[in-house]
């Protein structure tokens, strides 16, 4: 579990990134009407769905579970409340976050192997796009992860001074996770598309 801190900075996973995604989607404008929030039960089910599908390809059973959550929401609220614009913003937000995490891991890997601070052009562009959606402190931590990689550190330091295991294998695992997530995003988008008004 000690490696979790470092991985949260490299891959789009878990509650830390769920919060980042919520921050991202909450700032999207042009929604025709405010959608009712998820109930505590729906939020619990959705959170469990996300947690149970981390770092693995979604199955038909997983997608059926997501579809059921969305259908229950639609039944409770009387409408799907997903416009085409909201759907497009949702998918764009998922892809932006995933692309950012992938390029962060790429930059960390290149920095590790070259033993110098290196970022990809895509990372630099995506970092600018993420600024309105990702807290400045998190963006700074992401840069610190790349610096740790450049120094081939076997730890990443948390804001409280705690050290957590870190290494090249974790960076590679983060790349793999981002690739899996990219495939999952397409599957999740297809399910959400079924509920677009």
C-alpha positions in Angstrom: 0.0 0.0 0.0 3.0 2.3 0.5 3.3 2.7 -3.3 -0.2 4.1 -3.6 0.9 7.7 -3.1 3.3 7.6 -6.0 0.9 5.8 -8.3 -1.9 8.3 -7.6 0.4 10.9 -9.2 1.0 8.8 -12.2 -2.3 7.0 -13.1 -5.9 8.0 -13.3 -7.2 5.8 -10.5 -8.9 5.7 -7.1 -10.7 8.4 -5.2 -7.9 11.0 -5.6 -8.5 11.0 -9.3 -12.2 10.7 -8.9 -12.0 14.0 -7.0 -9.9 15.4 -9.9 -12.4 14.2 -12.4 -15.3 15.7 -10.3 -13.4 19.0 -10.2 -12.9 18.8 -14.0 -16.5 18.0 -14.8 -18.0 20.5 -12.3 -16.3 23.3 -14.3 -17.9 22.4 -17.6 -20.5 25.0 -18.7 -23.3 25.1 -21.2 -25.5 22.5 -19.5 -29.1 23.1 -20.3 -30.3 22.4 -16.8 -28.8 21.3 -13.6 -28.9 17.5 -13.3 -30.1 16.2 -9.9 -27.1 14.9 -7.9 -26.6 11.2 -7.4 -28.3 9.9 -4.3 -26.0 8.5 -1.6 -26.9 5.0 -2.7 -26.2 5.8 -6.3 -22.9 7.5 -5.4 -21.9 4.5 -3.3 -22.7 2.1 -6.1 -20.8 4.2 -8.7 -17.8 4.5 -6.4 -17.8 0.8 -5.8 -18.0 0.3 -9.6 -15.0 2.5 -10.2 -13.0 0.9 -7.4 -13.8 -2.7 -8.6 -12.7 -1.9 -12.2 -9.3 -0.3 -11.5 -6.4 -1.5 -13.6 -8.3 -4.1 -15.6 -10.4 -4.1 -18.7 -14.1 -3.7 -18.2 -16.2 -6.8 -18.9 -19.7 -7.1 -20.2 -20.8 -7.7 -16.6 -19.1 -4.5 -15.5 -20.9 -2.5 -18.2 -24.2 -4.1 -17.3 -23.6 -2.9 -13.7 -22.9 0.7 -14.9 -26.0 0.5 -17.2 -28.1 -0.5 -14.2 -26.8 2.4 -12.1 -27.7 4.8 -14.9 -31.1 3.3 -15.4 -31.8 3.5 -11.7 -30.8 7.2 -11.7 -33.0 7.8 -14.8 -36.0 6.1 -13.1 -35.5 8.0 -9.8 -35.2 11.4 -11.5 -37.7 10.9 -14.3 -35.1 11.7 -16.9 -31.6 10.8 -18.0 -30.6 14.5 -17.8 -27.7 13.8 -20.1 -27.8 16.1 -23.1 -25.5 15.6 -26.1 -23.4 18.5 -24.9 -23.1 17.1 -21.4 -22.2 13.7 -22.9 -19.5 15.2 -25.1 -18.1 17.3 -22.2 -18.1 14.1 -20.0 -16.2 12.1 -22.6 -13.8 14.9 -23.4 -13.0 15.3 -19.6 -12.3 11.6 -19.3 -10.0 11.6 -22.3 -8.2 14.8 -21.2 -7.5 13.4 -17.7 -6.4 10.0 -19.2 -4.2 11.6 -21.8 -2.6 13.8 -19.1 -1.9 10.8 -16.8 -0.4 8.9 -19.7 1.9 11.7 -20.7 2.9 12.3 -17.1 4.0 8.6 -16.9 5.7 8.9 -20.2 7.6 11.9 -19.0 8.6 10.1 -15.8 9.8 7.1 -17.7 11.9 9.2 -20.1 13.3 11.2 -17.1 14.1 7.9 -15.3 16.0 6.4 -18.3 17.8 9.6 -19.2 18.5 10.6 -15.6 17.5 14.1 -16.4 14.2 16.0 -16.2 12.3 15.5 -19.4 8.7 16.2 -20.4 7.0 15.3 -23.6 5.5 18.1 -25.8 2.1 16.5 -25.3 2.6 16.6 -21.5 3.4 20.3 -21.6 0.4 21.0 -23.8 -2.0 18.9 -21.6 -0.6 20.5 -18.4 -1.7 23.9 -19.6 -5.2 22.5 -20.5 -5.5 20.9 -17.1 -4.7 24.1 -15.1 -8.3 25.2 -14.9 -9.3 21.7 -13.6 -6.5 20.4 -11.5 -5.4 22.1 -8.3 -2.1 23.9 -8.6 -0.7 21.8 -5.7 -1.4 18.6 -7.6 0.2 20.0 -10.8 3.3 20.8 -8.7 3.3 17.3 -7.2 3.2 15.9 -10.7 6.3 17.8 -11.6 8.0 16.6 -8.4 7.3 13.0 -9.5 9.1 13.7 -12.8 12.0 15.2 -10.8 12.1 12.1 -8.5 12.2 9.9 -11.6 15.1 12.0 -13.1 17.0 11.3 -9.9 16.1 7.6 -10.0 14.7 8.0 -6.4 13.3 4.9 -4.8 10.7 7.1 -3.0 8.4 10.0 -3.5 7.9 12.5 -0.7 4.3 13.3 0.4 3.4 16.9 1.5 3.6 15.7 5.2 7.2 14.5 4.7 6.3 10.8 4.5 8.2 8.8 1.9 6.5 6.3 -0.3 8.1 3.6 -2.5 8.7 4.6 -6.1 10.6 3.2 -9.1 10.7 2.4 -12.8 8.4 -0.6 -12.4 5.8 1.6 -10.9 6.1 4.0 -13.8 5.6 1.2 -16.3 2.6 0.0 -14.3 1.1 3.5 -14.5 1.6 3.5 -18.3 -0.2 0.1 -18.5 -3.0 1.4 -16.3 -3.4 4.5 -18.5 -3.6 2.3 -21.6 -6.2 0.0 -19.9 -8.2 3.1 -18.8 -8.1 4.5 -22.4 -9.9 1.3 -23.6 -12.3 1.5 -20.7 -13.2 5.1 -21.4 -14.5 4.0 -24.9 -16.6 1.3 -23.3 -18.0 3.7 -20.6 -18.7 6.3 -23.2 -20.7 3.8 -25.2 -22.9 3.0 -22.2 -23.5 6.7 -21.4 -24.3 7.3 -25.0 -27.4 5.0 -24.5 -28.7 7.6 -22.0 -28.2 10.8 -24.1 -31.4 12.8 -24.7 
